[in-house]
C-alpha cells in the first residue's frame, strides 16, 4: 500500500468556532501552492488511486487542485484521531494508493503512528506531501518514498 499524506495549503486565519474553522478558504498563496503541488502530484500518481479529503473548505480546495475525483470524509476532519484516519484509508491492507488531504497535527500524528506505533507530534508543513509506502506482507516495514513541499516540486523531474 501507498499512503500519501498531503497537508492542506495555507488558509485564512484561524476562527475560534467549529463552523467558522470549517469555512476557512485558501489564501492566494495557498491556492498557488495547492495548484503547484496538485499538478506535480497528479503526474506522479498512478491512474488508479483513491483521493480522500477532510470536508473543511481548505482541504476541499487543496484536493480540487489535484484535478481528480475525490471523496470527503468526516473521519478526516479536524476532530478525528490518527487511528480513524488510518481506518478510513484502509492502512495497511488497501491495495490502491490513497491520497489523504488533511490537517496538522493529525497528518503528522498519522505518520508517526505508522512508523513508531505512537501518534507523536511530527510536523508536516502546509501544502507538503509525505508519501509512505509498504512493499508487501513479507516486507511489511513502511518506508518514506518521498517528502516534498511546494517550494521543491518544480525542481523535481
N, C-alpha and C positions, 0 to 999 in steps of 0.2 A: 504494500500500500504506500501511497504517497499522500502526505498531508501538507498542504500549502497554506500557511497562516499569513494572511495579508491584513495588516492593520489599516484601518480607515485613514484617509488623508486628513490634513489639517482642517478643523471645523471652527465654526463661530465659537465665541467664548462660552464657557460652562454656564448652564442655567440651573438654579437650585431645585426646581421641581422636576419630577419624572417626565411629565408631559412636555415641558419646555426642553429638557435634555434630549428627548426623542426627536424633536423637530429641528435640532441644530443642523444647519446645512454646511457644506464645504465652503471654505473661503475661496477666493480666486486662485490663490497659491495652491490650496488643497486640490482644487479641480484640475489645475495643470499637472500636479504630481500624480493624481489618480489617472489622468489620461496617459501620461508618460509610462507609468508602471503598467497600466492596463494593456496598452498596445504592445509593450515588450512581453508581458506575461502571456498574452494571447498567442504570441509566436512560439513560446516555449512549451505550452501545454499541449497534450495530445487532444485530438478531436473529441474523444470520449472522456469527459470528466464531469464531476458534479461541482456546482458552484453554489455555496450556501452563504447567506448574509444575515447579520442581525437586522431586525426591522427598523432600527434607528436610521433616520434620514441620511446621516453622514456615511453610514455603511452601505445603504442602498445606492447612493450616488457614487461611491467608490466602486461598488460591484458593477454598476452600469458602465463604467469606463472600460471594463473588460470586453464589452460588446458581445457577451454570450448570455444565454438564458441562465437565470439563477432563481433560487427559492429563498425566501426569507423564513427564518425560524426563530420563534420566541426563545428557544433553547440556546441561542447565541447572543441574547440581549445582555445589557449591562448588569443585570442581576443574576445571571447564570453562574454556574460553577464550572471549573475546568472539566470535571467529570461529566457534566451534562453535555458540554461541547464535544468531548471525545465520543460519547454515546451517540450524539446526533450525527457525527461523521462516520461512525462505524469503525473507528480505530480499535484494533489494528487489522481487522478482518476484511474490510471493504476492498474489493478488487480494483475499482476505478479510483483514480486520483480524486482528491477532494480539496477544493479551494474554500477556505473559511475567511470571510471578510468580517472582522470583528474589532473588539476593543482591547485597550490596555487598561488594567494589568492582566485581564483574562487571558489574552493570547500568550503572553509571557509565562503565565502560570500553566497553560496547556503544554507549552514546550518543555518547561521544567518537569512537569508530571510525566511526560513521555520519556524523558531521558533519565530522570532520577527517582521517579515514583512519588515525588512530593511536589505540590504546587508552589514552588518558590517564586519570589518576585523577580523574574527575568524581564528585562526591558526590550521591547520591540518598538522601534521608532515609527513615527507617523509615515504612512504610505509604504512602509517597508514590508518585504516578503521574507519569511523563513520557511524554506522548503525542506521538509523532513521525509525521509524515505526508509523503507524496510525491505530487504531483499526478499526473504521468504521465511517459511516456518523453520527451515533448517538453520537459517542465519537470521534470527528474529531481532537482533540488536538494531535499534534505529540509528540513523546517521544523518548529519546535516548535508543535504545535497547542495544547498545554496542559501546564502543570506545576502540580501541586497536591498539598497534603499533607492529612492527616486533620483538621487544625485549620481548614482552609478549605472543605472540601466542603459543610459545612452552610450556608455563606454563599453558595454558588453556586446559581443557579436555572437 
